[in-house]
Amino acid sequence: MIGGIEFGGTKCIVCVAKNPLDIFEIKEIPTSDPNSTFLEILSFFNNFKISSLGVGSFGPLVLDSESTDYGLLVAESKKGWNGVNIFSELSSVSSNIFIDTDVNAAALGEYHYGAGKLCENLVYVTVGTGIGVGVLLGGKPHIGNFHLEIGHMLIPNSDNFRGICAIHGNCWEGLASGPSMQSRWGIEATKLPEKHEAWQKEAELLAIGLVNIISNHSPDKIILGGGIMNQKHLFNKIRSNVDKIWNQYTQLGSLSELISEPGLGKNSGIIGSMCLTL
Ligand SMILES: [Zn+2]
């Protein structure tokens, strides 16, 4: 059996499986304080012999498997979790543990089993509570020196909106995440009707970020997931803004192909976590 954990800010999905598409048991555990959360996770895996465990986690965290700090969360992105080492907390579950960012894991899941098949250079963007981006180069997660933090890139802020990122204020996440929409329009994003001008603004902000990603990574495909992207009408709005900003500089091909929905729906993350063991 292999194991998978999708470590999120509000909940963790844990599962055991024969392979990433053949899940034997799966459970959702609320992410509370580290002690109670790990207690529940360990008790879930207690009844199974896990040959390898894949973990896709929120960060920022140390991904260098040679480092003694492998799996260490290094910022207070979730209250009480700074300094927690995910790798050591889970060491009793399996002797083979593979950790990556939640978004690299999701990209990997889509690459193996979803909308990103055969896309060697694949980008997965989640737009929800925050904005996170996973990048595969040659089918492998791109880590770099620490790991990518594309959600925190700076983009134009034409109306000087006070963004909501706790670190930078008006970075991409600060201007275009779900909480940012709520702050800008005074109402939860999911309650905004399709015709509301908020969605045109959101599409512009997301398109600016995507054009930067296209410029930097020349991806075969960009998959957009996360709560905000459940608004399916956003996809075409984003595509037409990307088209406008790119201004036919080079051929991007079909934008419906380039910018697409996840093939695995909400399961990219947990399936992708298990793909880390492959
Ligand atoms: Zn930021």
Residues whose N, C-alpha, C, O or C-beta is under 5 A from the ligand:
A	BS01	ZN	H152 C165 I167 H168 C171
